[in-house]
Amino acid sequence: MNKDQVKGKVKDVAGRVERQVGEWTGDPEKQVNGTLKQAEGKVQNAWGNAKDAGEKAAKNSKTNSPAGDNSATETEVEVRRRKAS
């Protein structure tokens, strides 16, 4: 979990609370502000999810890269060359 995911979740929850308090007290301004804060939190959380997914994909591509695989035998290298041709 990265900081954008955490901050986004906190804003989302705070917005829900503020919106709900606005509903209970009949304060439409609080309801709107809470809804906006909640939406902002959802967007920030989604951005954090996207960053996290990108970092994981980059890490996996480095780990699974054939160029970085030095454990291949000569026959495996030949098979790769034939497939690439």
N, C-alpha and C positions, 0 to 999 in steps of 0.2 A: 504494500500500500504506500503510495507516495503522498506528498504534502497536499497536492491539489485534491486528491480523493478525500483526505481527512477534512480539509477546510470546506470543501463542497458539502460534505455530509453535515458538518456543523451548521453551515448556513441554511441548509435544507430544513434541518430540525428546528432551528431558531425561527425560521420563517413560518413553519407549521404552527409553532406555539403562538407567535405573534398574530397570525391569521385567526387562530382559534379564539384567542383572547378578544380580538376585534369582533368576532361573531357573538361571543357571550355578552360583551358590553354594548353591542350595537354601534361600534365605532367603525364606519366604513373606511376611514383613512388607514387605520391599523390593519384592516383586512387586506387592503390593496398593498400596503407596504410589506406585509407578511407574505403575500402571494408573490410579489416581486423578488423578495429575498429568497424565497423557496425556489423560484425558477432559476435565480442566479446560482444557487447552491447545486441544483441539478446539472446545470451547464458545466460548472467547475468540476463536479464529480465525473461527468462524462469525459471532459478533457483529461482528467487524471487517468481514467480508464484507458483512453486512447494512447496516452503517453506510456502507460504501463505495458500495454499490448505491443507497442512499437519497440520498447526496450527488450521485451521478451523475444520478439521475432528477430531482432538484431543479434541478440545473444545466441539464439538457436541457429541462425545462419552461420555464425562464426564457428560454432561448435560442430555443426554438421557439414562444413565445407570440405569437399574432396581435396582441395588444394592443401588444406592443413592436415590431411590424413597421411602421416608418414609411416603408418603401420602396414600399408598395402604391400603385398608380395609382388614380384615381377609379373606373374601371370595376371594378377588383378589389374595391374597397370596396362598390360597389353589388351585386356578385355575392354577397359575404358577407352583406350586409343581407337580400337576397332569400332566401338559404338559411336565415338565422336566423328569418325570419318564419314 
